[in-house]
Amino acid sequence: MTTYGPGLALMAAITLSATGAPAQEAAETDARWMTPTMIEARGAMLNPALNWLTFQNMDKMFATRVVPAPETAWQLPPSDLTLEGEFSINDQTLSLEDALEATGTNALVVLKNGELVHEAYRNGSDASTRFLTFSVAKSYVATLVGLALDQGLIDSLDDPVSNYLPELAGSGYDRATIRDVLRMRSGVEWLEVYEFGSDTQLTYVHDNSLVAYRFGWCDYAADESVASASAPGDRFNYATLDTSVLGCILERVTGTTGAEFMAEHLWQPMGAEHDAYFIMDGPPSRGREFYGAGLAATARDHARFGQMILQGGTANGTEVVPADWVTEMTVPGEGYEPTAEGESQGYGYQWWTYTGNAFTALGLYHQYIWISPDDDLVIVKVSATPEPVGRDAENEALFAQIAERLRS
């Protein structure tokens, strides 16, 4: 039987306190999300024939926590620029619409000089659709870590993780610092292989946590994670588990849920237009936000977030995130770009970086908040491809052509 750590007990207390629900009502609420039908639906959410639809409707299959928007949104002024013309994708010359189809696009939003150049919504979506964008969530979590650090809730990034999550003492995270985890260099044994339905480590956690609601991601970190042969800080190893641990640190130091902290200190000060939500890794009484890949938001609100980051943490004239934290997240220090010899990308704090000053929040099934400071450009691309990975080159080619088109 799985034992849930003090973090989940705290979340259950917060949930029950906030709703005033007695234990029986909480159990009935939990049961709604744990029927065989719901478990089967979560297990099928990545089906390539239907993921264009499921990625738009994850709140129908998962328990969620809402990130409320403010009453007044940050308005994005229209631009006189256009993206008219042809684009080259995989040696084919295509119209923009055909290029979006060829790259499996659900939505595209382009901001240049802080102005809205283009937005397109496809496959039944519109400006109010909240898309699951998978590991784009990681970049939001890193931003929240910076806010907690700025507020003095985290003493130092060089503190051991176990200082804040003592239940991880003796686990694979026993030696890692917060900075190690931000850089995906925790030293934990983890294999991020996207072969869902197979017998892999990621599939095991995915199936038991997100699909069946048997245990949470941080429970796995506490109960089952082990240290690899590499010391923390030595080797880049992309691990969604690391971001889950960062989210659990946020819960512990703020004394609230990740959704509530994000709403108060990021989403509302930023001027988001629509509520966002996190899918959870368990039923309401004990589940947590799926920090590593569970944020759903509109494409336009992702663009607002990207524009805020581009502007050094300032949104609509208000500093939301300290500028030095934005730089620390998105400009890798010496030796951190590329991630390894022969690779094309670097990694900051939960942001992918590129030689030439561009960086991106990047999610499974080809989700992007692509930011090019040199071009004063933000591109949000929400996709639903058959393959979870492997088509970065065609998307990056599209972004390069958009940048070039808007320079002329």
C-alpha positions in Angstrom: 0.0 0.0 0.0 1.3 3.4 -0.9 1.9 5.8 2.0 1.3 9.4 1.1 3.8 11.9 2.6 3.1 15.0 4.7 2.8 17.1 1.6 -0.3 15.3 0.4 -1.7 15.3 3.9 -1.3 19.1 3.8 -3.0 19.4 0.4 -5.9 17.3 1.7 -6.3 19.6 4.7 -6.2 22.7 2.5 -8.8 21.2 0.2 -11.2 20.2 3.0 -10.7 23.5 4.8 -11.4 25.5 1.6 -14.5 23.6 0.7 -15.8 22.8 4.2 -16.7 19.3 2.8 -17.0 16.4 5.2 -15.1 13.3 4.6 -18.0 11.5 2.9 -18.5 14.3 0.5 -14.8 14.4 -0.3 -14.8 10.6 -0.9 -17.8 11.0 -3.3 -16.0 13.8 -5.1 -12.9 11.6 -5.4 -15.0 8.7 -6.7 -16.2 10.8 -9.7 -12.7 10.8 -11.1 -11.8 7.1 -10.4 -14.5 5.2 -12.3 -13.3 2.7 -14.8 -14.6 5.0 -17.6 -12.5 8.0 -16.4 -9.4 5.8 -15.9 -9.8 4.4 -19.4 -10.3 8.0 -20.8 -7.1 9.2 -19.2 -5.3 6.2 -20.5 -6.4 7.1 -24.1 -5.7 10.8 -23.9 -2.7 10.6 -26.1 -4.4 8.7 -29.0 -2.9 10.2 -32.1 -6.3 10.2 -33.9 -8.0 12.2 -31.2 -5.3 14.2 -29.3 -6.2 17.4 -31.2 -9.5 17.1 -29.2 -8.3 15.7 -25.9 -5.6 18.3 -25.5 -8.4 20.9 -25.7 -10.6 19.2 -23.0 -8.4 17.7 -20.3 -10.6 19.1 -17.6 -13.3 16.6 -18.7 -10.9 13.7 -17.8 -8.9 15.0 -14.9 -9.5 16.5 -11.5 -8.1 20.1 -11.8 -7.1 23.1 -9.9 -8.1 26.5 -11.4 -5.7 29.4 -11.7 -8.1 32.4 -11.7 -7.6 35.3 -14.1 -7.9 38.9 -12.9 -10.9 41.1 -13.7 -8.9 43.2 -16.2 -6.7 41.6 -18.8 -3.4 43.0 -20.3 -4.6 44.2 -23.8 -2.4 43.2 -26.7 -2.6 45.9 -29.4 -3.0 44.8 -33.0 -0.1 45.1 -35.5 -0.1 46.4 -39.0 2.3 43.6 -40.0 1.1 40.4 -41.7 2.3 36.9 -42.3 1.0 36.8 -45.9 3.0 34.7 -48.3 4.5 31.2 -48.7 6.5 29.1 -46.3 8.8 26.2 -46.9 8.2 23.1 -44.7 10.1 19.9 -45.4 11.0 21.1 -49.0 7.4 21.9 -49.8 6.2 25.4 -50.6 3.0 26.0 -48.7 0.6 28.7 -47.7 0.5 29.6 -44.0 -2.7 27.6 -43.5 -1.1 24.6 -45.2 2.1 25.0 -43.2 0.0 25.0 -40.0 -1.8 21.8 -41.1 1.5 20.2 -42.1 3.0 20.8 -38.6 -0.1 19.6 -36.7 -1.1 23.0 -35.4 -4.1 23.7 -33.1 -3.3 27.4 -32.5 -0.7 30.0 -33.5 -0.2 33.4 -31.9 2.5 35.8 -33.0 3.6 38.9 -31.2 6.1 41.4 -32.7 7.2 44.5 -30.7 4.5 43.6 -28.2 1.7 43.8 -30.8 -0.5 41.0 -32.1 0.5 40.2 -35.6 -1.4 37.0 -36.2 -3.6 34.4 -34.4 -5.1 31.3 -35.8 -7.3 28.7 -34.1 -8.0 25.4 -35.8 -9.7 22.0 -35.2 -12.6 23.5 -33.3 -10.6 25.7 -31.0 -10.9 29.4 -30.4 -9.3 32.2 -28.4 -10.9 30.9 -25.2 -9.8 27.3 -25.6 -7.4 26.2 -22.8 -4.9 23.8 -24.3 -2.8 21.3 -22.4 0.8 22.2 -23.5 2.7 19.6 -21.5 6.2 20.6 -20.5 5.6 24.3 -21.2 4.5 24.1 -17.6 8.1 23.6 -16.5 9.0 27.1 -17.5 6.1 28.5 -15.4 7.2 26.4 -12.4 10.8 27.9 -12.7 9.3 31.4 -12.8 7.3 30.6 -9.6 10.5 29.3 -7.9 12.1 32.7 -8.7 9.1 34.5 -7.1 9.4 32.4 -4.0 13.1 33.0 -3.8 12.5 36.8 -4.2 10.0 36.7 -1.4 12.5 35.0 1.0 10.5 31.8 1.1 13.5 29.9 -0.3 16.8 30.8 1.4 19.2 29.7 -1.4 19.1 27.7 -4.6 22.2 25.9 -3.3 20.2 24.5 -0.3 19.6 20.7 -0.4 16.1 19.7 -1.6 15.7 17.7 1.6 15.9 20.9 3.6 12.5 21.8 2.3 11.1 18.2 1.7 12.5 16.1 4.5 10.6 13.1 3.3 13.1 13.0 0.4 16.0 12.4 2.7 17.5 9.1 1.8 15.8 9.1 -1.6 17.5 9.8 -5.0 17.2 13.5 -4.3 19.1 13.3 -1.0 22.2 14.9 -2.5 20.6 17.4 -4.9 20.3 21.1 -4.5 17.4 23.2 -5.8 19.7 24.6 -8.4 20.6 21.1 -9.6 17.0 20.3 -10.0 16.2 23.5 -11.9 19.0 22.6 -14.3 17.8 19.0 -14.7 21.0 17.8 -13.2 19.6 16.2 -10.0 21.7 13.0 -10.2 18.5 10.9 -10.0 18.2 7.8 -12.0 15.5 8.7 -14.6 14.8 7.7 -18.2 12.5 10.1 -20.0 11.3 7.8 -22.9 8.0 8.6 -24.5 6.9 5.1 -25.3 3.5 5.1 -23.6 2.0 1.6 -23.2 5.5 0.1 -22.8 7.4 -1.0 -19.7 9.5 2.1 -19.1 10.0 4.2 -16.0 8.1 7.2 -17.3 5.2 5.0 -18.4 5.1 3.4 -15.0 4.7 6.7 -13.2 2.4 8.1 -15.9 0.1 5.1 -15.7 0.0 4.8 -11.9 -0.2 8.6 -11.2 -2.0 10.4 -14.0 -4.1 7.5 -15.3 -5.0 5.3 -12.3 -4.5 7.9 -9.5 -2.7 5.3 -7.4 0.1 7.6 -6.2 1.5 11.1 -6.9 4.7 12.1 -8.6 6.2 13.4 -5.4 5.3 10.1 -3.7 7.4 8.3 -6.3 10.2 10.8 -5.7 10.1 10.0 -2.0 9.4 6.3 -2.1 11.1 5.0 -5.2 13.7 7.4 -6.7 17.3 6.3 -6.5 20.6 8.2 -7.2 22.4 7.5 -10.4 26.1 7.0 -10.8 26.4 10.7 -11.7 26.8 13.3 -8.9 24.2 16.1 -8.8 25.2 18.9 -11.1 27.5 16.8 -13.3 25.2 15.6 -16.1 22.1 17.0 -17.8 19.3 14.4 -17.7 15.8 15.7 -18.6 13.4 14.5 -16.0 9.8 15.5 -15.5 10.2 14.1 -12.0 12.6 17.0 -11.2 9.9 19.6 -12.0 7.4 17.7 -9.8 9.9 18.0 -6.9 10.2 21.8 -7.6 6.4 22.1 -7.4 6.3 20.3 -4.1 9.0 22.6 -2.7 6.8 25.5 -3.7 3.8 24.0 -1.9 5.9 23.5 1.2 7.4 27.0 1.4 4.3 28.9 0.5 1.8 26.8 2.5 -0.7 26.8 -0.3 -1.3 25.1 -3.6 0.7 25.8 -6.7 -2.4 27.0 -8.5 -3.2 29.5 -5.7 0.4 30.8 -5.6 0.5 31.1 -9.3 -2.8 33.0 -9.4 -1.8 35.5 -6.8 1.8 36.2 -7.8 2.0 35.6 -11.6 -1.3 35.0 -13.4 -3.2 37.9 -12.0 -0.4 40.5 -11.8 0.5 39.5 -15.4 -3.0 40.4 -16.6 -4.1 37.0 -18.0 -7.4 37.1 -19.9 -8.7 33.6 -19.0 -8.5 31.2 -16.1 -5.9 28.5 -16.5 -5.9 25.2 -14.8 -3.6 22.3 -13.8 -4.6 18.7 -14.2 -3.9 16.8 -11.0 -2.0 13.6 -10.3 -4.7 12.3 -8.0 -8.3 12.9 -6.9 -9.2 16.3 -5.2 -8.6 15.1 -1.6 -5.0 14.1 -2.1 -3.9 15.0 -5.7 -1.3 17.7 -6.6 -0.9 19.8 -9.6 1.0 17.9 -12.3 3.8 20.5 -12.3 5.9 18.8 -14.9 3.4 18.9 -17.8 -0.1 19.7 -16.6 -0.9 23.4 -17.2 -3.7 24.2 -19.6 -4.1 27.8 -20.8 -5.2 29.8 -23.8 -2.7 30.5 -26.5 -3.0 34.2 -26.1 -2.3 34.0 -22.4 0.8 31.9 -23.1 1.7 34.8 -25.4 1.3 37.3 -22.6 3.5 35.2 -20.4 6.1 35.0 -23.2 5.9 38.8 -23.8 6.4 39.4 -20.1 9.5 37.2 -20.1 10.8 39.0 -23.2 10.3 42.3 -21.4 12.4 41.2 -18.5 9.6 40.3 -16.2 7.4 43.4 -16.8 3.8 43.0 -18.0 1.6 46.0 -18.9 4.0 48.4 -17.2 4.2 46.4 -13.9 7.2 44.3 -12.8 5.9 40.9 -12.1 9.1 38.8 -12.1 12.5 40.2 -11.1 14.6 40.9 -14.3 17.6 39.2 -12.9 15.6 36.0 -12.4 14.4 36.1 -16.0 18.0 36.4 -17.1 19.1 33.6 -14.8 16.4 31.3 -16.1 17.0 31.9 -19.8 20.7 32.7 -20.3 22.7 29.5 -19.4 26.0 30.0 -17.7 29.3 28.9 -19.2 29.2 25.1 -19.8 25.4 24.8 -19.9 24.9 25.3 -23.6 24.8 22.9 -25.3 23.5 20.3 -22.9 26.1 17.8 -24.3 28.6 17.6 -27.1 26.9 17.4 -30.4 23.5 18.7 -29.2 22.0 21.8 -30.6 20.2 23.1 -27.5 21.2 24.3 -24.0 19.2 24.4 -20.9 18.7 27.1 -18.3 16.3 26.8 -15.4 13.5 24.8 -17.1 13.9 26.7 -20.3 15.5 25.4 -23.5 18.1 27.8 -25.0 19.7 28.2 -28.4 22.9 29.7 -29.6 21.9 33.1 -31.0 19.9 34.3 -28.0 16.6 32.5 -28.6 14.9 30.4 -26.0 11.7 28.5 -25.6 9.3 26.8 -23.2 8.8 23.5 -25.0 6.3 20.7 -24.5 5.5 17.2 -25.7 3.7 16.9 -29.0 5.4 20.1 -30.2 4.2 23.0 -28.0 6.1 26.2 -27.9 6.5 29.6 -26.4 9.3 30.7 -28.6 11.1 33.9 -27.7 13.6 35.8 -29.8 14.8 38.9 -28.0 16.8 40.0 -31.0 13.7 40.0 -33.1 11.4 41.3 -30.3 9.3 38.3 -31.2 7.1 35.8 -29.3 5.5 32.8 -31.1 3.1 30.5 -29.3 2.4 27.3 -31.3 0.0 24.7 -29.8 0.2 21.4 -31.7 -1.4 17.9 -31.7 1.0 15.8 -33.7 0.9 12.0 -34.0 4.5 11.8 -32.6 5.3 13.1 -29.2 8.8 14.3 -30.2 11.0 14.5 -33.3 9.6 17.4 -35.4 11.5 20.3 -33.8 13.4 21.1 -37.0 10.3 21.8 -39.1 8.8 24.0 -36.4 12.1 25.9 -35.9 12.2 26.4 -39.6 8.7 27.9 -39.5 9.7 30.2 -36.7 12.8 31.3 -38.6 10.7 32.2 -41.6 8.2 34.1 -39.5 11.0 36.1 -38.0 12.4 36.8 -41.4 9.0 37.8 -42.8 8.5 40.3 -40.0 11.9 41.8 -40.4 11.2 42.9 -44.0 
